[in-house]
Amino acid sequence: MAIYGIGDLHLSINSNKPMDIFGKKWIDHIHRIKKHWLECVKEDDLVLIPGDISWASTIEEAKEDLNFINDLTGKKVFIKGNHDYWWQSLQKMQEAYPAFHFIQNNSIVYKDTIGICGSRGWICPKSQGFNESDQKIYYRELNRLELSLESLSSKIKDIILLLHYPPTNESKEPSGFTELIEKYKVKDVLYGHLHSEESFNTSLQGMHNGTEYHLVSSDYLNFKLKKIRDKNHSYKQALNKPL
């Protein structure tokens, strides 16, 4: 059993949205993702996908993109990204894709011991351009994230959390998201959204206050999945770095 993460797939199989307009590194990115995915992911493995899955505007338009993921190996868990306009109610999505797990104010338990929670998140206070409108969305997303965390049984002590947005601002200052992460003793946090060398260099990664943070934007990972856990996993005893 292994758990992998990759975000920001930005699929556009059935629409005219070539990703190479954002740079040569995006050329043929869908086939590169597929190649590595099939090389490493087994049917019983879990793949966590923290948002920006498809450029489609409706779930009907997203059909080819979602079918592409459905045909890949492993079990898949999704949260919504800021570009996932196709995202519908849980009921509608689950009826259309019963093999997928969609997280929206809820959670799942993998192998009876690992809780998977998450929310889209938002930019954090003191981020560049943060304003009063952002403040309202920020608090709403904090509430949604706590609903997801609270939906887990108290017996589940091993928690992996998905966010689309980074959990801090560019200065890596503590936020409401990191407060919830520490409150619920989350073991691993996966997030994406970032797509520039500057943002990669200022992102929160590694062990901080008992939690391992993973940036899994597909272009940051060179379109390869990152292994988060395997059957021999043991928590790192690395020096905790304060935020």
N, C-alpha and C positions, 0 to 999 in steps of 0.2 A: 504494500500500500504506500502510495506517495501522494503528496499534495503539491500542486504547481500553481503559479500565478502568472497572469499576463493581462494587461489592460490596454485600452485604447486601440482596439483592433481596427476601428474605422473602416469597416467593410462597406463596399459599394458595388457588389456584383451585378445588381440589376439597375444601377443608376450611373449617371455620368459624373462621377466625383473621383477622378484619379488623384491618389494621394501624392504622386510624384511632383505635383505642383508645389509641394512644401519642401522639395529637395530630392536629390538623387538617392539618398538613403532609403526613400520610400518606394523605389522602383521594384515592382513585382513582390511587394511585401506580403500579399496574401499567400502566395505559393511558398514563400520562405517560412511563414508561420506554420503552414500546413506541414511542410517537410519536417521541421524540428518536432512539432507536436506528435506526429506519427512515429517518429524515431524514439521518443522517450515515454509517452503516456500510454499506460495500459488501461484496459477496460474498467478495472476496479479502482483506478486512481481518481483523484478529484482535481478539477481545474477551476480556480477562482478568477473571475473576470470582473474587475471593478470599473465597469462603465465605458461609455463611448464605444459601443459595440457595432452599431450600424448607422449610416448616414440617412437611412430611410425616414420618411415622415409619418408613415402608418405601419401597423403590424403586417398588413397585407403587402406593402412595398418591401418590408424587411424579410419576406419569406425566403428568398434565395440566400440571404446572408445567414439567417438563423438555421436554415437547412444545412448550409455549409458547416456550421459549428456542430449541429446535431449529428452529422455523419462522421465527425472526428471521434477518436477514442476518449474514454473516460466519462466521468459524471461532471456536469457543469453547474456552477453557481454564478448568478449575475446580480449586480446592483446597477442602478441607473446612473448614467453620466450626463453631463450638461448638453450633449448633442444627441441623446437618445430620444428624439421626438416621437418615435414609434411606440414608446413604452405605454402600456395600457394598464387597466386594473389587473390585480393579481389573478382574479378569476378568469378573465379573458386570456391572459398570457398562459396560464397553467393549462387551460382547456386546449389551447392551440399547440402547446409544447409540453406535454406531460412529463417528458424525460428531464426537463430543465428544472432548476430550482431558482426562483426569483425571490430576492429579499427586499421587502418593503414593509417596514414596521414589524417584521417577524424574524425568525431565525430557523436554522436547520441544525440537526445533530448528526455528525458523521461518525460511523463506527461506534456509536453509543457513548462516545467520550469527548468528542471535539465539537464545540459549539461554533457555528459560523453566523456572525451578525454583520450588520452594516447599514449604511445610508450614503446618499450622494455626497453629503457635506457641502461646504461652501467656502469662499475665501474668508480668512480670519481677520479680526480686528488688527489695525495697523498695517495690513497689506496695502500695497500700492493701489490707490483708487477706491479704497473701501469707504462706503458712504452710508447714509441712514437707511436707504433701501436694502443694502447688503446686510445691515444689522438685523432687520426683520427676518430675512431668509436664513441668516446664520442661526438665530435662536430657534427657528422652525426646524432646521436640520438637526440641531442639538436634541430637540425633543424627539424627533423621529429616531435618532440613533439610540437614545435611552430606551425608547419603546422596544426597539430591536433587542437590546441587551437584556431588558427586563423580561422578555418573552422566553428566555432560557431558564431551565430549571436551576435552582441553586446547587444542585448536585454536580452540574457541569463546571469544572474548574479550569478546563483547557479551552480558551476562547481565541479564535482568530477573527479579526475585524476587518471589514472592507470599507474603504472610503474611495470616492472618486477624486475629490480634491485633497491636497495635502492637509495634514492635521494642524499645521502651524503657518504663520506668515513667513516671509522671506528671511526674517531674522531668527527664526526657530524659537520664538517666544511661546511660552505655555498658552494654551487656548482652552475653551470649553471642551473641545474634542479630546485634548490630552488629559484633561481633568477626568472625563468619563472613562477614558482608557485606563487610567491609573486606579480610579474608583472600583472598576470591575476586574482589575488585575488581568487585563488582556495580554496574551502571550505574544501574538504577532499582529501587526497592522500592515495591510497592503493598500497602496493607493497609486493613482496614475495622474493624468491630466497634464503633466509637465512635458514640454517638447523642445526645450532649448538647452544648449550647453550651460548657459548661465543658471537656469533654474535647476538643472541636474546638480550643479556644483553647490547650490545652496539648499538642497533638499535634505530633509531629516531622514537619516538612514542609520542602521546599526542598532545597538542596544542602548536604550535610554530608560532609566527608572524601571527596569525590569521588563521592558517590552522591546521586541525586535521590530524595527520599522523597515519596510521594503518598498522601494519605488519600482513599479512594474509596468510603466509605460512601455509599449511594445518597441518603440524606436530606441528607448534607453537600453533595452535588453537586446538590441540588434535583432529583434523579431524572433527571439528564442524564449521559451518558457523558463521561469525561474523555479527551481525546486525549493519549496518551503519546508517540507517535512518528508521523511521516509520512515520505514518501519524501524529503523535503528536510531530514530531521532531522540536526542536528549537536549534539554534546554542548555543554552550556552551560559557559562558562568563568567562571561566577560565583565570587565569593569563597567558598571553603570555610569552613564554620562548624564548629568543633569541637563534639563532643557534650558 
